[in-house]
Amino acid sequence: MSLQRLYHRFWEVDVLRGIAVLMMITFHLLFDLNYLGMVSLNIQSGILWFFGRLTAFIFIFLVGVSLKLSYMRSILIGYKGLLILKYVKRGLRILSYAFIITIITWLVIGEGYIIFGVLHFIGVAIILSYPLLRHEKLNIPLAILFIVVGLFLLNQRFDISYLFWLGIIPPNFYTLDYFPILPWMGVVSLGIYAGGKLYKDYKRRFHIKDLSRYKIVKFLAFIGRHSLFIYFIHQLIIIAIIFMIRIF
């Protein structure tokens, strides 16, 4: 397989991620409007809650898919470094962005600041994913285990404050954005498994019409390729627009 082929991106993955990014922006806009008292919406249940969870599921599922694609590409090109360090460095980079969000939300909103949101989770998940990338068949049973245990823990409270990141929630725990390892690592595992099956040896194993030349597809793919940057800045832009509207 040529190096050019190995560095080729699968447009459908970028497009699906782009759709998830637009869904995320929509949900956060509605969340912010409700949080600031400009509209009255039920975010904690019903269709808006489902919309938010679906958005997160797609986004995190694609984290697993992308990790598997990256791993297969690294193996096929004969990556020279210690491969686990690649994922540790990437995970720590994401975590550094996540901690910036923690500091900003702590300074701006105080109570409920984001202590282990989706970026914190993704950073840790990238590091934890390395054994799962190597042993693909383990992902389905582990996904089931992670999800079942995680869903059970959601309704439990424990007098242990330092394991909140794992999904062991202490009493009176409150944060605006919370994505613990359990159950969400199970979604990453599903993505890793799907990525390995659908794109085995970094080749698309299913037929799909090439829509990559359409402008809307190019736009969505562009958003998908820059999802981290958009995630990092979109809330600042939303809040700025809302306050400008309130002022004028």
FENHUMO-V329591 format. One record per pair of residues at least 12 apart in sequence whose C-alpha atoms are under 8 Angstrom apart, sorted by the first residue. I is the first residue (numbers start at 1). J is the second residue. D is the distance in Angstrom with one decimal. If there is no record, write none. Layout:
BEGIN
[[I,J,D] [I,J,D]]
END
This chain:
BEGIN
[[3,77,7.2] [6,73,6.1] [6,76,7.8] [6,77,7.6] [6,202,7.0] [7,73,7.6] [11,212,6.4] [11,221,6.4] [12,221,7.7] [13,62,7.5] [13,221,8.0] [14,220,7.2] [14,221,4.6] [14,222,7.4] [14,223,7.7] [14,224,4.6] [14,225,5.9] [15,217,6.5] [15,218,7.9] [15,220,4.9] [15,221,4.3] [15,222,7.9] [15,223,7.8] [15,224,5.9] [16,220,7.7] [16,221,7.8] [16,224,7.3] [17,58,7.5] [17,59,6.3] [17,62,6.9] [17,220,7.9] [17,221,7.6] [17,223,7.7] [17,224,4.7] [17,225,7.9] [17,227,7.5] [18,220,4.7] [18,221,5.8] [18,222,7.3] [18,223,4.9] [18,224,3.8] [18,225,7.6] [18,227,7.1] [19,220,6.5] [19,224,7.5] [20,55,5.6] [20,56,7.8] [20,58,6.4] [20,59,5.9] [21,59,7.7] [21,223,7.3] [21,224,7.0] [21,227,6.5] [21,230,7.9] [21,231,7.6] [23,52,8.0] [23,55,6.1] [24,52,7.3] [24,55,6.1] [24,56,7.8] [25,234,7.0] [27,48,7.7] [27,51,7.5] [27,52,6.2] [28,235,7.4] [29,238,6.5] [31,43,6.9] [32,239,7.5] [33,242,7.9] [57,187,6.9] [60,122,7.7] [60,184,7.7] [60,187,6.4] [60,188,6.0] [60,191,7.9] [61,187,5.3] [61,188,5.2] [61,189,7.9] [61,190,6.6] [61,191,4.6] [61,192,8.0] [62,188,7.5] [62,191,6.0] [63,122,7.6] [63,188,6.3] [63,191,6.9] [64,187,7.6] [64,188,4.4] [64,189,6.2] [64,190,7.0] [64,191,4.1] [64,192,4.4] [64,193,7.9] [64,195,7.3] [65,188,7.7] [65,191,4.5] [65,192,4.9] [65,193,7.6] [65,194,6.5] [65,195,4.4] [65,196,7.7] [66,192,7.8] [66,195,7.3] [67,126,7.5] [67,133,7.6] [67,192,6.8] [68,133,6.0] [68,192,5.3] [68,193,7.9] [68,195,5.7] [68,196,6.3] [69,195,6.5] [69,196,7.5] [69,199,7.4] [69,202,6.5] [71,133,6.9] [72,201,6.3] [72,202,6.2] [73,201,7.9] [73,202,6.5] [76,201,7.8] [84,130,6.4] [87,126,6.0] [87,127,5.5] [87,130,7.1] [88,126,7.3] [88,127,5.0] [90,123,7.4] [90,126,7.2] [90,127,7.8] [91,122,7.3] [91,123,4.1] [91,124,6.0] [91,125,7.5] [91,126,5.2] [91,127,5.5] [92,123,6.2] [92,124,7.8] [93,123,7.4] [94,119,6.6] [94,120,7.3] [94,122,7.2] [94,123,4.9] [95,119,6.7] [95,120,5.4] [95,122,7.9] [95,123,5.0] [95,124,7.3] [97,119,7.5] [97,232,7.7] [98,117,7.7] [98,119,5.2] [98,120,5.3] [99,120,7.5] [101,114,7.1] [102,114,5.2] [102,115,5.7] [111,174,7.8] [111,175,7.5] [112,174,5.4] [112,175,4.0] [112,176,5.3] [113,175,5.6] [113,176,6.3] [114,175,5.6] [114,176,5.9] [114,177,5.6] [114,178,7.3] [115,175,6.9] [115,177,7.7] [115,178,7.6] [116,165,6.3] [116,177,7.0] [116,178,5.5] [116,179,6.3] [116,180,7.0] [117,177,4.8] [117,178,4.6] [117,179,5.2] [117,180,7.8] [118,177,7.1] [118,178,6.8] [118,179,5.4] [120,179,8.0] [121,179,6.0] [121,180,6.4] [121,181,6.5] [125,181,7.4] [125,185,6.6] [125,188,7.6] [129,189,8.0] [132,189,7.3] [132,192,7.6] [133,192,6.7] [136,192,7.3] [136,193,6.0] [136,196,7.2] [137,193,7.4] [139,189,5.0] [139,190,6.5] [139,192,7.2] [139,193,6.0] [140,189,6.9] [140,190,6.4] [140,193,7.0] [142,186,6.7] [142,189,7.2] [143,185,7.2] [143,186,3.8] [143,187,6.6] [143,188,7.9] [143,189,5.4] [143,190,6.1] [144,186,6.6] [145,186,7.5] [146,182,5.6] [146,183,5.1] [146,184,7.4] [146,185,6.4] [146,186,4.9] [147,182,6.4] [147,183,4.2] [147,184,6.9] [147,185,7.7] [147,186,5.3] [147,187,7.7] [148,183,7.1] [149,182,6.9] [149,183,6.8] [150,167,6.5] [150,181,8.0] [150,182,4.2] [150,183,3.9] [150,184,7.7] [151,182,7.7] [151,183,6.2] [153,167,6.4] [153,168,6.3] [153,169,7.6] [154,167,7.1] [154,168,7.8] [154,169,7.4] [156,168,7.7] [156,169,7.0] [157,169,5.3] [157,170,5.2] [157,171,5.5] [158,170,4.9] [158,171,6.5] [159,171,6.8] [164,180,7.1] [165,179,7.8] [165,180,5.0] [165,181,6.3] [166,180,5.3] [166,181,4.8] [166,182,5.9] [167,180,4.9] [167,181,6.2] [167,182,5.2] [167,183,7.5]]
END
